[in-house]
Structure formats: structure tokens, C-alpha cells
Amino acid sequence: MANIKRKAVARYRGRMKRKGFVRLEIQVRREDAPLLRSVAGALASAEQDEARALLRERFAPRQTRGIKALLAAAPLEGVDLERIRDTGRAVEL
């Protein structure tokens, strides 16, 4: 009987894997478990796009950008970008 159960579980996990689901185990405090179950349910339900967008907005890591993109996005109003050309000091050789 145990072999039949293992095969059924393996088939179920295979179907879920083909659908793009992964098995995940986390450890949380007892009082947070219902909250995380509801979040997981929302991500798997019809409102998944809305839930995913909300979670990404709040918890996703910020994308790193290069120095060029950071400078392009920087507010440069009122900043003097002119540079005095310094040719150095006169040296006798």
C-alpha cells in the first residue's frame, strides 16, 4: 500500500512541476502560519497577478542599475557641472 501512495504523490508532484509549481518549505512562527498560507493561496488563485504585484512592490529587491542609468535618473537641477580646466603648475625642465 505504501508503494501505491508514493507513486500517487510522485505523479502529483510531476504534474505540478510541469505546471511550473515548485515545492517549498519554510519555517515561520506559529502565529504567522495562517497568514503565509493565505498569501500562498492568493498566489495560486485567480487573483494571482494582483497579489504578485502587491508583494513585488513591497518586498522584491530593487534592481541594480549601472552608473549611467543612475546619473540619467538623478535630479541635476541647480548643480553646477562646469569644471575648471587645470593644466597643472609650470615646471622647468
C-alpha contacts under 8 A as a table, 3 or more apart, distances in Angstrom:
res1	aa1	res2	aa2	distance
1	M	4	I	5.30
1	M	5	K	6.56
2	A	5	K	5.15
2	A	6	R	6.25
3	N	6	R	5.10
3	N	7	K	6.26
4	I	7	K	5.19
4	I	8	A	6.23
5	K	8	A	5.08
5	K	9	V	6.18
6	R	9	V	5.15
6	R	10	A	6.07
7	K	10	A	4.97
7	K	11	R	6.11
8	A	11	R	5.15
8	A	12	Y	6.16
9	V	12	Y	5.06
9	V	13	R	6.10
10	A	13	R	5.16
10	A	14	G	6.09
11	R	14	G	5.01
11	R	15	R	6.26
12	Y	15	R	5.19
12	Y	16	M	6.28
13	R	16	M	5.04
13	R	17	K	6.04
14	G	17	K	5.03
14	G	18	R	6.25
15	R	18	R	5.19
15	R	19	K	6.40
16	M	19	K	5.04
16	M	20	G	6.48
16	M	21	F	5.32
16	M	22	V	7.36
17	K	20	G	5.09
17	K	21	F	5.07
17	K	22	V	6.13
18	R	21	F	7.36
28	V	32	D	6.30
28	V	33	A	6.44
29	R	32	D	5.37
29	R	33	A	6.61
30	R	33	A	5.45
31	E	34	P	6.98
31	E	35	L	7.98
32	D	35	L	5.29
32	D	36	L	6.33
33	A	36	L	5.25
33	A	37	R	6.15
34	P	37	R	5.04
34	P	38	S	6.22
35	L	38	S	5.21
35	L	39	V	6.28
36	L	39	V	4.92
36	L	40	A	6.09
37	R	40	A	5.11
37	R	41	G	6.08
38	S	41	G	4.88
38	S	42	A	6.10
39	V	42	A	5.05
39	V	43	L	6.26
39	V	51	A	7.90
40	A	43	L	5.12
40	A	44	A	6.35
41	G	44	A	5.16
41	G	45	S	6.06
42	A	45	S	5.13
42	A	46	A	7.54
42	A	47	E	6.23
42	A	48	Q	5.70
42	A	51	A	6.35
43	L	47	E	7.09
43	L	48	Q	4.37
43	L	49	D	7.60
43	L	51	A	6.16
43	L	52	R	6.52
44	A	47	E	7.98
44	A	48	Q	5.98
45	S	48	Q	5.53
46	A	49	D	7.86
47	E	50	E	5.54
47	E	51	A	6.29
48	Q	51	A	5.09
48	Q	52	R	5.84
49	D	52	R	5.15
49	D	53	A	6.09
50	E	53	A	5.23
50	E	54	L	6.21
51	A	54	L	5.14
51	A	55	L	6.17
52	R	55	L	5.19
52	R	56	R	6.01
53	A	56	R	5.17
53	A	57	E	6.04
54	L	57	E	5.23
54	L	58	R	6.47
55	L	58	R	5.27
55	L	59	F	5.74
55	L	60	A	7.12
56	R	59	F	5.32
56	R	60	A	4.57
57	E	60	A	6.36
65	R	69	A	6.09
65	R	70	L	6.61
66	G	69	A	5.44
66	G	70	L	6.36
67	I	70	L	5.03
67	I	71	L	6.11
68	K	71	L	5.24
68	K	72	A	6.17
69	A	72	A	5.02
69	A	73	A	6.20
70	L	73	A	5.21
70	L	74	A	6.08
71	L	74	A	5.06
76	L	79	V	5.48
